[in-house]
């Protein structure tokens, strides 16, 4: 979580590292850890504009794909596609 300051300072290298680590965390971390990190992300990015329908559909497919990958490592996961955050 040391890289979260990309939201404030716009450091692209830190942002990219955070995004990569979030995706790895989603694949390998316990459900509770993913949900805890999501709570922090939600609090820090709550002012994002609403996506259009095409973008929502694309994000849903990405989230479903990530969950499919996660189930290869965490077969008993209780996470759903809605638990994956599209950090940018």
Buried (B, 14 or more C-beta within 10 A) or exposed (E): EEBBEBBEEEBEEBBEBBBEBBBEBBBEBEBEEBEEBBEEBEEEEEEEEEEEEEEEEEBBEEBEEBBEEBEEEBEEBEBEBEBBBBBE
